[in-house]
């Protein structure tokens, strides 16, 4: 498996697949052919169907000024649902053509080329192998991570955590209407400020976590800087949980960083054996993965055993199976923002169940990840980030 740094990327929203990756791909192509006098980028699949709502053409223009974006909604025989064809021209002649794929979480793959992200860091290919090694060597998940990743991982995670906190703190201060034409009002500040006079501690916890999740997701919808965790569409889940745990429950930063490391390991397993791309496997691959990672992070903070951590992550993923990706208007707003808050609270519930029931479990984390991937491949294309079905279609018909 690759480094968990590939799971957490700092970039501009609203979509890791539709803005972060295309921006990076455009930069790469422009650097290769700086002498071209014209660039053209053809977008296919999910990028073509929801790219306008996600701001893909703006991201490409930012990464490669002057590039012309073309949306091809007819071609169906694609090697990946998020395919981009970059062309460079000089004096009217085509001088280069490169196909790239946005593979989820802000990562790109260039056709027929190896990537720096392809470097193998973990010899293990799934969680079962990780668990076996930890048991054999009598080491924890954290010890394994830092042995294989090196001490520099902690500073990378510190940078990631700082960006996550910044997104929360910006988001809970802002109000107004999100761009895109749906007239969605920002709700994070209102949620954060609205305390009932007889509010119980549980209600306070849920309200704060929800407000933090809304804050980051609304920042993402604005196209501001967030962290893929593991995607932009699911970027509010982990920051909301970790922000609450540090700022409202008093967990120290170093423990938060360790929790992020373990969460990243679970995200890495999902990324390796299934997908974190909504275009490939629906929202179960985005919100489901974030919920699973969030559960693993909280379970780590609470000092649960490796079996309990795995079970928490498994529960969280299992109960997001089949979740469709059908954003209204191709915008990362409805149902995406609210879905981040719900997933954060579901992650907490998963940890509470795992604490008491882990000895009765029947399904492994690897099994539920495989199930998610097969479910995503079987899912009708209109429920995989094309805005052709589900809630997006019903809203459009209304």
C-alpha positions as CSV (number, residue, x, y, z in Angstrom):
1,X,0.0,0.0,0.0
2,X,1.0,3.6,-0.5
3,X,1.8,6.3,2.1
4,X,-1.2,7.6,4.0
5,X,-0.1,11.0,3.0
6,X,-1.9,10.2,-0.3
7,X,-5.2,10.1,1.7
8,X,-4.9,13.6,3.1
9,X,-4.3,16.4,0.6
10,X,-4.7,20.1,1.2
11,X,-6.5,21.9,-1.7
12,X,-9.4,24.0,-2.9
13,X,-12.9,22.6,-3.0
14,X,-15.5,21.7,-3.9
15,X,-14.4,18.3,-5.1
16,X,-11.2,16.3,-4.9
17,X,-12.0,14.5,-8.1
18,X,-13.4,17.5,-9.9
19,X,-11.2,20.4,-8.8
20,X,-8.1,19.2,-6.9
21,X,-7.1,16.5,-9.3
22,X,-7.9,18.5,-12.5
23,X,-5.9,21.5,-11.2
24,X,-2.9,19.2,-10.4
25,X,-3.3,17.5,-13.8
26,X,-3.3,20.8,-15.6
27,X,-0.2,22.0,-13.8
28,X,1.6,18.8,-14.8
29,X,0.6,19.0,-18.4
30,X,1.5,22.7,-18.6
31,X,4.9,22.1,-17.1
32,X,5.6,19.4,-19.7
33,X,4.7,21.6,-22.7
34,X,5.4,25.2,-21.7
35,X,6.0,26.3,-25.3
36,X,2.5,25.5,-26.5
37,X,0.4,28.4,-27.6
38,X,-2.9,26.7,-27.0
39,X,-4.2,24.0,-24.7
40,X,-7.4,21.9,-24.9
41,X,-8.8,19.6,-22.2
42,X,-11.7,17.3,-23.0
43,X,-13.6,16.0,-19.9
44,X,-15.4,12.7,-20.0
45,X,-17.8,10.7,-17.8
46,X,-18.6,12.2,-14.4
47,X,-16.3,15.1,-15.0
48,X,-18.4,16.0,-18.1
49,X,-21.8,15.6,-16.4
50,X,-21.1,17.4,-13.2
51,X,-18.0,19.4,-14.0
52,X,-19.8,22.6,-14.6
53,X,-21.5,22.5,-11.1
54,X,-18.2,21.5,-9.5
55,X,-16.1,24.2,-11.2
56,X,-13.8,21.8,-13.0
57,X,-13.2,24.2,-15.9
58,X,-12.2,26.9,-13.4
59,X,-9.8,24.6,-11.7
60,X,-8.2,23.7,-15.0
61,X,-7.9,27.3,-16.0
62,X,-6.2,28.1,-12.7
63,X,-3.7,25.3,-13.2
64,X,-3.2,25.9,-16.9
65,X,-4.2,29.5,-17.8
66,X,-5.9,29.9,-21.2
67,X,-6.8,26.2,-21.4
68,X,-10.1,25.5,-23.2
69,X,-12.3,22.9,-21.4
70,X,-14.6,20.7,-23.6
71,X,-17.3,18.6,-22.0
72,X,-17.9,15.3,-23.9
73,X,-21.1,13.8,-22.5
74,X,-21.5,11.2,-25.3
75,X,-18.4,9.0,-25.1
76,X,-19.1,6.0,-22.9
77,X,-16.2,3.6,-23.5
78,X,-13.9,5.0,-20.9
79,X,-11.0,3.5,-19.0
80,X,-12.1,5.4,-15.9
81,X,-15.3,7.4,-15.0
82,X,-13.1,10.6,-14.5
83,X,-11.1,10.8,-17.7
84,X,-9.3,13.9,-19.0
85,X,-7.6,14.2,-22.4
86,X,-5.1,17.0,-22.5
87,X,-3.8,18.4,-25.9
88,X,-1.1,21.0,-26.6
89,X,-0.9,23.0,-29.8
90,X,1.8,25.1,-31.4
91,X,1.3,27.2,-34.5
92,X,-2.0,25.4,-35.2
93,X,-0.4,21.9,-34.9
94,X,-1.0,19.4,-32.2
95,X,2.3,18.7,-30.5
96,X,1.1,16.5,-27.6
97,X,-1.8,14.5,-26.3
98,X,-1.9,12.9,-22.8
99,X,-4.8,11.1,-21.1
100,X,-5.1,11.4,-17.3
101,X,-7.5,10.0,-14.8
102,X,-8.8,11.6,-11.6
103,X,-8.8,8.5,-9.4
104,X,-10.3,10.0,-6.2
105,X,-9.1,11.9,-3.2
106,X,-7.2,14.5,-5.3
107,X,-4.9,12.0,-7.0
108,X,-4.3,11.6,-10.7
109,X,-3.0,8.8,-12.8
110,X,-1.3,9.4,-16.1
111,X,-1.9,6.8,-18.7
112,X,1.0,4.3,-19.2
113,X,3.1,6.1,-16.5
114,X,4.1,5.3,-13.0
115,X,3.4,8.0,-10.4
116,X,5.4,9.1,-7.4
117,X,2.3,8.1,-5.3
118,X,2.8,4.6,-6.6
119,X,5.7,4.0,-4.2
120,X,4.9,1.1,-1.9
121,X,5.3,2.0,1.8
122,X,3.3,-0.9,3.3
123,X,4.1,-4.4,2.3
124,X,0.6,-5.4,3.5
125,X,-2.2,-5.1,1.0
126,X,-5.2,-5.3,3.4
127,X,-6.2,-4.9,7.1
128,X,-6.0,-8.6,7.8
129,X,-2.3,-8.7,6.9
130,X,-1.7,-5.5,9.0
131,X,-3.5,-7.1,12.0
132,X,-1.5,-10.3,11.6
133,X,1.8,-8.5,11.6
134,X,0.9,-6.4,14.6
135,X,0.0,-9.5,16.5
136,X,3.2,-11.3,15.4
137,X,5.4,-8.4,16.4
138,X,3.4,-7.4,19.4
139,X,3.1,-3.8,18.1
140,X,0.2,-1.4,17.9
141,X,-1.2,0.1,14.7
142,X,0.5,3.4,15.5
143,X,3.8,1.7,16.0
144,X,3.5,0.0,12.6
145,X,2.5,3.3,10.9
146,X,5.5,5.3,12.2
147,X,8.0,2.4,11.6
148,X,7.0,2.3,7.9
149,X,6.2,5.9,7.3
150,X,9.0,7.5,9.3
151,X,9.0,10.3,11.9
152,X,8.3,12.9,9.2
153,X,4.7,11.7,9.0
154,X,3.9,13.5,12.2
155,X,4.9,16.9,10.8
156,X,2.9,16.3,7.7
157,X,-0.2,15.4,9.8
158,X,0.4,18.5,11.9
159,X,0.1,20.6,8.7
160,X,-3.0,18.7,7.7
161,X,-4.5,19.2,11.2
162,X,-3.8,22.9,11.1
163,X,-5.6,23.2,7.7
164,X,-8.6,21.2,9.1
165,X,-8.9,23.5,12.1
166,X,-8.6,26.6,9.9
167,X,-11.5,25.3,7.8
168,X,-13.7,24.7,10.9
169,X,-12.9,28.1,12.4
170,X,-13.5,30.0,9.2
171,X,-16.8,28.1,8.6
172,X,-18.4,28.7,12.0
173,X,-17.9,32.5,11.6
174,X,-19.5,32.8,8.2
175,X,-23.1,33.1,7.0
176,X,-24.8,34.0,3.7
177,X,-25.7,32.0,0.7
178,X,-23.6,29.4,-1.1
179,X,-22.8,29.9,-4.8
180,X,-24.3,27.8,-7.6
181,X,-28.0,28.9,-7.8
182,X,-29.7,26.6,-5.3
183,X,-29.9,29.3,-2.7
184,X,-28.5,27.1,0.1
185,X,-28.0,29.1,3.2
186,X,-24.9,28.5,5.3
187,X,-26.0,26.9,8.6
188,X,-22.7,26.2,10.5
189,X,-22.7,29.6,12.4
190,X,-26.4,29.2,13.3
191,X,-25.9,25.7,14.6
192,X,-22.8,26.7,16.6
193,X,-24.6,29.7,18.2
194,X,-28.0,28.1,18.9
195,X,-27.8,26.7,22.4
196,X,-31.1,25.8,24.0
197,X,-31.5,26.8,27.7
198,X,-32.1,23.2,28.8
199,X,-29.7,21.5,26.4
200,X,-28.3,18.2,27.6
201,X,-24.6,17.4,27.2
202,X,-25.4,14.8,24.5
203,X,-27.4,17.4,22.5
204,X,-24.6,19.9,23.0
205,X,-22.0,17.4,21.7
206,X,-24.1,16.5,18.6
207,X,-24.9,20.2,17.9
208,X,-21.2,21.2,18.0
209,X,-20.0,18.2,16.0
210,X,-22.7,18.9,13.4
211,X,-21.8,22.6,13.3
212,X,-18.1,21.8,12.7
213,X,-19.0,19.3,9.9
214,X,-21.3,22.0,8.3
215,X,-18.5,24.6,8.7
216,X,-15.9,22.5,6.7
217,X,-18.4,21.3,4.1
218,X,-19.7,24.8,3.5
219,X,-16.1,26.1,3.1
220,X,-15.6,23.3,0.6
221,X,-18.8,24.4,-1.3
222,X,-17.4,27.9,-1.4
223,X,-14.2,26.5,-3.2
224,X,-12.0,27.4,-0.2
225,X,-9.1,25.4,1.2
226,X,-10.0,22.1,2.8
227,X,-8.3,18.7,3.4
228,X,-9.4,15.6,1.5
229,X,-10.4,13.2,4.2
230,X,-10.5,11.1,2.1
231,X,-12.3,13.4,-0.5
232,X,-13.5,17.0,-0.6
233,X,-17.1,15.8,-0.7
234,X,-16.5,14.1,2.6
235,X,-14.1,16.6,4.1
236,X,-16.2,17.6,7.1
237,X,-16.5,14.3,8.9
238,X,-13.0,13.8,10.4
239,X,-12.3,17.5,11.2
240,X,-15.6,17.8,13.0
241,X,-14.9,14.8,15.2
242,X,-11.3,15.7,15.9
243,X,-12.0,19.4,16.5
244,X,-14.7,18.5,19.1
245,X,-12.3,16.1,20.8
246,X,-9.5,18.6,21.1
247,X,-11.3,21.9,21.6
248,X,-14.3,20.7,23.6
249,X,-13.1,17.5,25.2
250,X,-9.5,18.5,25.8
251,X,-7.6,15.8,24.0
252,X,-4.0,17.0,23.3
253,X,-2.8,17.7,19.8
254,X,-0.3,14.8,19.7
255,X,-3.1,12.3,20.4
256,X,-5.2,14.0,17.6
257,X,-2.3,13.5,15.2
258,X,-2.1,9.8,16.2
259,X,-5.8,9.4,15.6
260,X,-5.4,11.0,12.2
261,X,-2.6,8.5,11.4
262,X,-4.8,5.5,12.2
263,X,-7.7,7.0,10.3
264,X,-5.4,7.4,7.3
265,X,-4.4,3.8,7.5
266,X,-8.0,2.7,7.2
267,X,-8.6,5.1,4.4
268,X,-5.5,3.7,2.7
269,X,-6.9,0.1,3.0
270,X,-10.1,1.3,1.4
271,X,-8.3,3.2,-1.3
272,X,-6.1,0.2,-2.1
273,X,-8.8,-2.5,-2.1
274,X,-11.9,-0.6,-3.3
275,X,-12.3,3.1,-4.1
276,X,-12.8,6.5,-2.6
277,X,-14.3,7.9,-5.8
278,X,-18.0,8.8,-5.9
279,X,-17.8,8.6,-9.7
280,X,-16.6,5.0,-9.4
281,X,-18.6,3.6,-6.4
282,X,-21.1,6.2,-5.3
283,X,-21.1,8.2,-2.1
284,X,-20.5,5.0,0.0
285,X,-16.9,5.4,-1.3
286,X,-16.7,9.0,0.0
287,X,-19.0,9.5,3.0
288,X,-18.8,5.8,3.9
289,X,-15.0,5.9,3.9
290,X,-14.9,9.1,5.9
291,X,-17.3,7.7,8.4
292,X,-15.2,4.6,8.7
293,X,-12.0,6.6,9.1
294,X,-13.7,8.9,11.7
295,X,-14.8,5.9,13.7
296,X,-11.2,4.5,13.7
297,X,-9.9,7.9,14.8
298,X,-12.3,8.3,17.7
299,X,-11.7,4.7,18.8
300,X,-8.0,5.3,18.8
301,X,-8.4,8.5,20.9
302,X,-10.5,6.5,23.4
303,X,-7.7,3.9,23.8
304,X,-9.7,1.0,22.4
305,X,-8.0,-2.2,21.3
306,X,-7.1,-2.9,17.7
307,X,-10.1,-5.3,17.5
308,X,-12.4,-2.7,18.7
309,X,-10.9,-0.1,16.4
310,X,-11.4,-2.4,13.4
311,X,-15.0,-3.2,14.4
312,X,-15.8,0.5,14.8
313,X,-14.5,1.1,11.2
314,X,-16.4,-1.9,9.9
315,X,-19.7,-0.9,11.5
316,X,-19.4,2.6,10.1
317,X,-18.7,1.4,6.5
318,X,-21.3,-1.4,6.6
319,X,-24.1,1.0,7.4
320,X,-23.2,3.3,4.5
321,X,-23.3,0.5,1.9
322,X,-25.3,1.4,-1.2
323,X,-25.2,5.1,-0.5
324,X,-25.7,6.9,-3.8
325,X,-23.9,10.0,-5.1
326,X,-26.6,12.2,-6.7
327,X,-25.7,15.8,-5.9
328,X,-28.5,18.3,-7.0
329,X,-27.3,20.4,-9.8
330,X,-23.9,18.8,-9.7
331,X,-23.1,20.9,-6.7
332,X,-21.4,19.6,-3.6
333,X,-24.2,21.0,-1.4
334,X,-27.4,18.9,-1.3
335,X,-27.3,16.3,0.2
336,X,-23.5,16.4,0.7
337,X,-23.2,19.0,3.4
338,X,-25.9,17.5,5.7
339,X,-24.5,14.1,5.0
340,X,-21.1,15.0,6.5
341,X,-22.8,15.9,9.8
342,X,-24.9,12.7,9.9
343,X,-21.8,10.6,9.1
344,X,-19.8,12.2,11.9
345,X,-22.5,11.3,14.4
346,X,-22.8,7.8,12.9
347,X,-19.1,7.3,13.4
348,X,-19.5,8.0,17.2
349,X,-22.3,5.5,17.4
350,X,-20.2,2.9,15.6
351,X,-17.4,3.4,18.3
352,X,-20.0,3.0,21.1
353,X,-21.2,-0.2,19.6
354,X,-17.8,-1.6,19.1
355,X,-16.7,-0.9,22.6
356,X,-19.2,-3.4,24.0
357,X,-19.9,-5.8,21.1
358,X,-16.6,-6.5,19.4
359,X,-16.4,-10.0,20.7
360,X,-19.6,-10.9,18.9
361,X,-18.6,-9.6,15.5
362,X,-19.0,-11.8,12.3
363,X,-17.7,-9.5,9.5
364,X,-14.2,-8.2,9.1
365,X,-13.2,-4.8,7.8
366,X,-11.7,-6.3,4.7
367,X,-15.0,-8.1,3.9
368,X,-17.1,-4.9,4.2
369,X,-14.5,-3.0,2.0
370,X,-14.8,-5.7,-0.7
371,X,-18.6,-5.5,-0.4
372,X,-18.6,-1.8,-0.8
373,X,-16.4,-2.0,-4.0
374,X,-18.6,-4.7,-5.6
375,X,-21.7,-2.7,-4.7
376,X,-20.3,0.4,-6.3
377,X,-19.4,-1.5,-9.5
378,X,-23.0,-2.9,-9.6
379,X,-24.5,0.5,-9.0
380,X,-26.3,2.1,-11.9
381,X,-24.2,4.8,-13.5
382,X,-26.8,7.5,-12.8
383,X,-26.2,7.0,-9.1
384,X,-22.4,7.6,-9.4
385,X,-21.9,11.3,-9.4
386,X,-23.5,12.1,-12.7
387,X,-26.6,13.9,-11.2
388,X,-28.7,11.8,-13.6
389,X,-30.7,9.9,-11.0
390,X,-32.0,9.9,-7.4
391,X,-32.4,13.1,-5.5
392,X,-30.8,15.2,-8.3
393,X,-33.4,13.9,-10.8
394,X,-36.4,14.3,-8.5
395,X,-35.4,17.8,-7.6
396,X,-34.9,18.7,-11.3
397,X,-38.3,17.3,-12.2
398,X,-39.9,19.4,-9.4
